[in-house]
Amino acid sequence: MITVSATDLLKIVDATLATKVEPSLSDLNGRSALATVRHLLNFVRVRIEREGQVLLDDNKGLREVLEQIAEYHHAGGDTGDWTAITTALAAAPISGAGASLDEISVEAKALREALHKGLARLQKMRGQRGNEPAYRTIRAAIRAHIVKQIEAEGELVAPAFFGRGPRR
Amino acid sequence: MDFRTETIQRYLTHKLGRPVMITSVERFSRGTSRQTWFIDLDDNGRADTLVFRTDLAAGSIEPTSLYQEYFMYERLGHTDVPVAKVLFWEDDPAWTSAPFYVRSKVEGSWNIPGFLDPDPKYDDLRITISKEHISKLALVHKVDWKGLGFDRQLSVPKDEADCAHHYIDLTMAQFEEVRGSGMPVMLEAAEWLHDNAPPAPCVSLCKGTNGFGEEVFNGTTLVAMSDWEEASIGDPAADFAFMQYLAPELERDGRKIWGMQQAIEYYRSISGIPITIEAVRFYGVLRAMRLIAMSEKAGTATREQPAIAEIRQAWTGTEVGYICRRALIAALGLSDPPPASALAELHETIEAPL
């Protein structure tokens, strides 16, 4: 077994860039690109460490909110909208145990697209249903998911970038 | 265009119709949207510098075309707005596989020494620069955009009440064209903005991104307004929301001596155009949406053309997009804003660290 992990390697690559490569660069464009490279390497490291679970949790939450939207349309007799959302849910791949980060991302992409289109359809109903409790509840559920997803994204971005110097 | 000395020398000799000698070719390290090259030349014993602008190899992060940027410089050359003189547009496949345009270089710098230094001794400089910039923005907002035909390239709102709605719809259309995946926060934000859209005081030519790092200063004089790729026609309040650093919030001995409120009051005193701080905040949300559209375009270039995309596009496609999404949910009252320090860091460069 190779005991030096991917994140160990990224750390030493970054340290080498900082101590060996950066001092040898006199060109401003090269130094600027190197600053960006170092930030992105750090981002890759954090994502390797944490993104799998973040995406799995988000995909679970996405499926729940999409099912809520389907139920809302079913109750409202919106056959076309119900079909659109249930079809999208059924078509989204499900990451099995041992799925790679890329495979989990493909599932996330399909589910996010379904939520985007589902919300767009709901927004078109706002004029007629905006004051109905059920409509307000489903819109609130979507907003809650959006906030949760973006805050979770922050768990990957903040430790990778914030307070670590110029990006370019 | 291949920016090798020999190629440019051959090209300019052909284009100018006289032999020139290229003495230096340098790519400008700042800027994320497009490539900027400074070409120093000896033109019959006279030293000159030309600026070449072209898209990034994997495409600009801007939703608007390079031609529109060229068009802006060309039209602005017929106004009092200080801009570099545009010289020519080139898309002849004999010379280049991607279009570019050339403009003259105006002596000065994007950097303003001391401006970002928190030492109070620079407060007078900060206020002087801010007023200078605002007076030049007022010139932009007074341009007769209809008479000069800016509406041949820029879309136009129906009237003052339509300015905000028009800009939201334009931004969403641009976003939908480039988005890499579903992003429902953009739909939520657009709906919220439509609900809260302020009427504009007038329908003006607007610069788009402006301020520190976007203009050329010589001493305390703004000698050239640069970076017109985000120009639009609409509410002049947008330009105060798109302003970088040049309305700094300054407080000394417990007294507010300058800030956005003072800046818009000064602007009104010289332009007669009333802008509200609420409208500036409104357009700040729209700016975050526009940056998300750019981030998505940069992300697409990174995914689809990794061999030729620039590393800076990968950064724009990641951290920049996140910061703006965070700003959107904060504007909607759903979460905390990103830390102010993180926002400041986005503008930081190795040339001008904070």
Interface residues (C-beta under 8 A of the other chain):
Chain A: L28 N29 R31 S32 A33 A35 T36 V37 H39 L40 F43 A108 K109 R112 E113 A114 L115 H116 K117 L119 A120 Q123 R126 I142 R143 I146 V147 I150 E151 E153 G154 V157 A158 A160 F161 F162 G163 G165 P166 R167 R168
Chain B: R27 S29 R30 T32 S181 G182 M183 P184 V185 L187 E188 E191 E310 I311 R312 A314 W315 T318 E319 Y322 I323 R325 R326 I329 L332 L334 S335 P339 S341 A342 E345 L346 E348 T349 I350 E351 P353
